[in-house]
Amino acid sequence: MPIQDTASFRRLLLIHLIPIIGFFPSLWTLYHRQGSREQLVVSRLSITLALTWLLGYLLLAAGAETSNFFTLRLLILNSFFTSSYFLVSIWLMFRLIKGKSNRLAGFSNFAERVLGKY
């Protein structure tokens, strides 16, 4: 692959890893089954990360809303959970820029099992 194609391909993969926003191009890629193998792997990982964050966010927010005693603790845990989602996404983006593997131990395997058919 020429250098310019590699740079544009990495930029495209970086778009998929942007927290929250990257969910939509990743979903589009998987829905239309377009792209290289690496692009499909990054799309599955991005979707799995976003849906895991959304589920955790909603559950912690619902728990904070219904609890009288643990409200503050659940809200703080929710902020840590959201921050960790953003940090993991940014960390994956830096790994992609450096040319390293864009897999997460355990989580990438889970994404392949859940979204592997797409």
N, C-alpha and C positions, 0 to 999 in steps of 0.2 A: 504494500500500500504506500503511495507517495506520502511525503511528510504533511502536505496540506490536507490530504484526506484523513490522516490519522488525527490531526488537530481538530478538524471539524467533527470527526466521529466522537472524540473525547468531549467536545463541547456539547454534543447531543446527549451523551451519557450523563454529563453534569446536570443538564436540565431535568433528567429523570430523577436525580437524587436530591433536588431542592425540596426541603421539607414542605409538606402540604401541597404546594403548587405542582411538584413533580409527579404527584399521583395521577393527574389527568393525562399528561402525555404517555405515562406508563400504561395506563388503562387503554388508551387509544392503540398503543403498540401491540398489546396483548390481544385486544379485541380483533384487530385486523391481521394479526399474525404476520406482521412485517418486521423486518430488521434481522440483524445477525444474531447468532447464538448469544453473544455477550450482551447485546442490547435486550434480548428477552430475559436473560438472567437478572440484569439490573432492574428491569421493569417489574419482574416478580418480587424481587427484594424490596423495591420501593413501595409497591402496593401492600405487601405484607407488613412492612414497618408502619405505614400510614394507618392501615386498618387496626393494627394492634394498639397504636397510640390512641386512635379515636375510641376504641372500645374501652381502654383503660381510663381515658379522660372522662368519658360519659359515666362509667361505673363509679369512679372516685367522686365526681361531681354529684351524682345522685346520692351516694353515701353521705357526703357532706351536707346535702340539703335535708336529708331525713334524720340525721343524727343530731342529738343535742349536745352530747359530751365530746364526741370526736370531730366536730366540725372543723376546727382550726387545724388539727393534725391531718385530716384528709385533704384539706385544701393545700397545705404545705407539701404533702406527698404528691398531690396532683401537679403542683408546680415543678417538683423534682422530676416527675415522670415526663412532663412536657419538655423540660430543659434537656433531659437525657435523649429524647427523640431528636431534638435539634442538633445536639452535639454529636450523636452517632451519625446523622446524615452529613454533617459537615466533615467529620472524620473520614467517612467513606469518599466524600468528594476530594479531600486531600490525597487519599490513597490512590484514587483514580488519576489525579493529576501527576502523581509520582510514577505511575505505571505499575503499581502493585495490584495484588488481587483485591477484588471488590466483594469478597465473601465475608460473612460473619459466621463464626463458629456456631453450629447448631441452628441458627436462625435461617441461614441460606438453605440448609437441608429441609427445614420446615416449609419454607416458601416453595421449594421445588415439589414437595409432596402435595401441598395444598393447591398450588396454582400450576403444577407441572403439565396438566392436560391442556392448558391454554397457551 
